[in-house]
Amino acid sequence: MSITRKPQWLKKQFDPVAEGKMTALLRSLSLHTVCEDANCPNRSECFKSKTATFLILGDVCTRGCRYCAVAKGAPFPLDPDEPQHVAEAAETLGLKHIVVTSVTRDDLPDGGAEHFARTITALRKRLPQSTIEVLIPDFQGDQAALQCVINAKPDIINHNVETVSALYPVVRPQANYRRSLELLQCVKQAGLYSKTGFMVGLGETREDVLSLMDDLAEIGCDMLTIGQYLQPSKNHLPVAAFITPEQFDEYKELALAKGIRYVASGPFVRSSYHAAEAMAHMEEKT
């Protein structure tokens, strides 16, 4: 059974002026953001405060996850100037904490890992005092590709598990739950902050969520985001449940009690929502 009517706590205002200004800057540099491409409900808020999550490797994904609004199909060739354009945009915006993500590019031999590394290097050159967070795909389990990103030394490597293990065949049929956990464990072992996130409201049980938290705590994952799944279109998976703010608060307390160091949990929480605050929290606790 699907649920389509949103509760009051999921209603949010949009600011077309803020969105227009940010969009103009991004288009002038031929850049994309996951804020736009994934229809993030927080984009007006973030654009108004002059923050954005850059989307590299183009804007077409090679996978067909049933929850995601990003376009699927045959991607265009990589733009060799994209890393420099990201750095230029980050400098123009004066970002102190920079978040870069990508579509999944299973068509590339390294999944786009070298392009990530080049982007990190370009950002370090232009903004040496800023911190850098990358939200990466699983690179199909390619350890050399992951190591390429690790060697570029971002401050945080984020890789979203997206949902509980039991729902992977329906929600992420081209992904692998254990492979994602192994990636996060490698990041942690490399001495970088590890971060992940998942959605609720897809049909998971409370026991499923607690089991996922146990798995993340076992591999020493540092940071976790939990947010409400919202159906991007009628062609995507329906919402199975709208999780109450009180339940999100409980999930946060449970995750913290299990040893995860930073947890953001709420209906509008997304991977990079208030990411600068999360980074500051980690630095304070170190």
C-alpha positions in Angstrom: 0.0 0.0 0.0 1.3 3.4 -0.9 0.8 6.7 0.9 0.7 9.9 -1.1 -0.7 12.6 1.2 2.2 14.4 3.0 1.7 15.2 6.7 2.0 18.8 7.9 5.6 18.4 9.0 6.8 17.7 5.5 5.6 21.0 4.0 8.4 23.4 3.0 8.6 26.8 1.3 10.7 27.3 -1.8 12.6 30.5 -2.6 12.7 31.0 -6.4 15.0 34.1 -6.1 17.6 32.2 -4.2 17.3 29.2 -6.5 17.6 31.4 -9.6 20.9 33.1 -8.4 22.6 29.8 -7.6 21.4 28.2 -10.8 22.8 31.1 -12.9 26.3 30.6 -11.3 26.3 26.9 -11.8 25.2 27.1 -15.4 27.9 29.7 -16.1 30.4 27.1 -15.2 28.6 24.1 -16.8 28.1 22.5 -13.3 25.4 20.4 -11.8 24.2 19.9 -8.2 22.6 16.9 -6.7 20.3 19.5 -5.0 18.6 20.1 -8.4 19.0 16.8 -10.1 17.7 14.8 -7.1 14.9 17.3 -6.4 16.1 17.9 -2.8 13.5 19.5 -0.6 16.2 21.6 1.1 17.6 23.3 -2.0 16.0 26.7 -1.5 17.3 26.8 2.1 20.8 25.8 1.0 21.0 28.0 -2.1 19.9 31.0 0.0 22.8 30.4 2.4 25.1 30.0 -0.7 25.8 26.3 -0.2 25.4 23.4 -2.7 26.5 19.9 -3.2 28.4 19.7 -6.5 27.5 16.8 -8.8 30.4 15.6 -11.0 30.9 12.9 -13.7 28.0 14.5 -15.6 24.3 14.3 -14.7 23.3 10.9 -16.1 23.6 7.8 -14.0 24.2 4.3 -15.3 22.1 2.7 -12.6 18.4 2.6 -12.2 17.8 2.7 -8.5 14.0 3.0 -7.9 14.1 5.8 -5.4 16.3 8.3 -7.2 15.3 11.2 -9.4 18.6 11.6 -11.2 18.4 10.9 -14.9 19.3 7.4 -16.0 20.8 6.3 -19.4 24.0 6.5 -21.4 26.2 9.3 -20.0 28.2 11.8 -21.9 32.1 11.7 -21.9 33.7 13.3 -18.9 34.4 17.1 -18.9 38.1 17.5 -18.2 37.5 21.0 -17.0 34.9 20.0 -14.4 37.3 19.7 -11.4 38.6 23.3 -12.0 35.0 24.6 -12.5 34.0 23.0 -9.2 37.0 24.7 -7.5 36.1 28.0 -9.1 32.5 27.8 -7.9 33.5 26.8 -4.4 35.9 29.8 -4.2 33.3 32.2 -5.6 30.8 31.0 -2.9 33.4 31.2 -0.2 32.7 27.7 1.0 34.5 26.6 4.2 33.2 23.0 3.8 32.8 21.6 0.3 30.7 18.6 -0.6 31.1 16.8 -3.9 29.1 13.8 -5.1 28.5 12.1 -8.4 26.3 10.0 -10.5 27.3 6.3 -10.7 29.5 5.7 -13.8 29.8 1.9 -14.2 30.8 2.6 -17.8 34.2 4.0 -16.7 37.1 1.6 -16.0 37.7 3.3 -12.5 34.1 4.4 -12.0 35.3 8.0 -12.0 37.7 7.7 -9.1 40.5 9.6 -10.8 38.1 12.4 -11.6 37.1 12.6 -7.9 40.8 12.8 -7.1 41.4 15.6 -9.6 38.5 17.5 -8.1 39.8 17.1 -4.6 43.3 18.3 -5.7 41.8 21.3 -7.5 39.8 22.3 -4.4 42.8 21.9 -2.1 44.8 24.2 -4.4 42.2 27.0 -4.5 40.8 26.6 -1.0 43.6 25.2 1.2 41.8 26.1 4.5 38.5 24.5 3.5 37.5 21.0 4.4 36.3 18.6 1.7 33.7 15.9 1.8 33.1 13.5 -1.0 30.0 11.3 -1.4 31.1 8.4 -3.7 29.5 5.5 -5.5 30.7 1.9 -4.7 33.0 1.7 -7.7 31.6 -1.9 -8.1 33.9 -3.0 -5.3 37.1 -1.9 -7.1 39.6 -1.4 -4.3 42.1 0.4 -6.5 39.5 2.9 -7.4 38.6 3.5 -3.8 42.2 3.8 -2.9 42.6 6.5 -5.5 40.1 8.7 -3.8 41.5 7.9 -0.3 45.0 8.9 -1.5 43.6 12.3 -2.5 42.9 12.8 1.2 39.5 14.4 1.5 38.4 15.0 5.1 35.3 12.9 4.9 34.4 10.0 2.5 30.6 9.4 2.5 29.0 6.5 0.8 25.3 6.0 1.4 23.9 2.5 2.2 20.5 4.2 1.3 18.3 1.5 2.8 18.2 -1.6 5.0 19.7 -4.9 3.8 16.3 -6.6 3.2 15.1 -3.9 0.7 18.2 -3.9 -1.5 16.7 -6.2 -4.2 13.8 -3.8 -4.6 15.4 -0.4 -3.9 19.0 -0.9 -5.1 19.1 -4.0 -7.4 22.5 -3.1 -8.9 24.1 -2.5 -5.5 25.3 -4.8 -2.7 24.8 -4.1 1.0 27.9 -5.9 2.2 30.0 -4.2 -0.5 28.9 -0.8 0.8 29.8 -1.8 4.3 33.2 -3.0 3.2 33.8 0.4 1.5 33.0 2.3 4.6 35.2 0.0 6.7 38.1 0.7 4.3 37.6 4.4 4.7 37.7 4.1 8.4 40.8 1.9 8.4 42.5 4.6 6.2 42.1 7.1 9.0 39.5 9.3 7.3 36.1 10.2 8.6 33.5 7.7 7.3 29.9 8.8 6.8 26.8 7.2 5.4 23.1 7.7 5.2 19.8 5.9 4.7 16.2 6.6 4.0 13.2 5.4 6.0 9.6 5.1 4.8 10.3 2.5 2.2 8.8 -0.4 4.0 11.6 -1.2 6.5 10.8 -2.4 10.0 12.2 -0.9 13.2 14.2 -4.1 13.7 15.7 -3.7 10.2 16.8 -0.2 11.1 18.3 -1.3 14.4 20.2 -4.1 12.6 21.6 -1.6 10.1 22.8 0.6 12.9 24.5 -2.4 14.5 26.3 -3.1 11.3 27.5 0.5 11.0 28.6 0.6 14.6 30.5 -2.6 14.2 32.6 -1.2 11.3 33.2 2.1 13.3 31.2 4.4 11.0 31.7 7.9 12.3 28.7 9.8 10.9 25.1 9.0 10.0 22.2 10.8 8.3 18.7 9.4 8.4 15.9 11.0 6.3 12.4 10.5 5.0 12.0 8.9 1.6 9.9 11.1 -0.7 8.6 9.7 -4.0 10.1 11.8 -6.9 7.5 10.8 -9.4 4.8 8.2 -10.0 7.4 6.1 -11.8 9.4 5.7 -8.6 8.8 3.5 -5.5 5.8 4.7 -3.5 6.2 5.9 0.1 5.3 3.1 2.4 5.1 5.3 5.6 5.8 8.8 6.7 8.0 8.6 9.8 7.1 11.0 12.6 9.6 13.5 13.9 9.4 11.7 17.3 10.5 8.5 15.7 13.4 10.2 14.0 14.5 11.6 17.4 14.4 8.0 18.8 16.5 6.7 15.9 19.1 9.4 16.6 19.3 8.5 20.2 19.6 4.8 19.4 22.4 5.3 16.9 24.3 7.5 19.3 23.9 4.9 22.0 25.4 2.3 19.7 28.6 4.4 19.3 28.1 6.4 16.1 29.7 9.7 16.8 27.5 12.1 14.8 23.9 11.5 13.8 21.5 13.8 12.0 18.0 12.3 11.9 14.8 14.0 10.7 12.2 14.2 7.9 14.2 16.6 5.7 17.7 15.3 6.6 19.8 14.4 3.5 23.4 13.3 3.1 24.9 16.8 2.9 22.3 18.7 4.8 24.2 21.0 7.3 27.3 19.1 6.4 29.5 22.0 7.6 28.0 21.7 11.1 28.7 17.9 11.1 32.3 18.5 10.2 32.7 21.1 12.9 31.2 18.6 15.4 33.7 16.0 14.5 36.6 18.4 14.8 35.4 19.5 18.2 35.3 15.9 19.4 38.6 14.9 18.0 
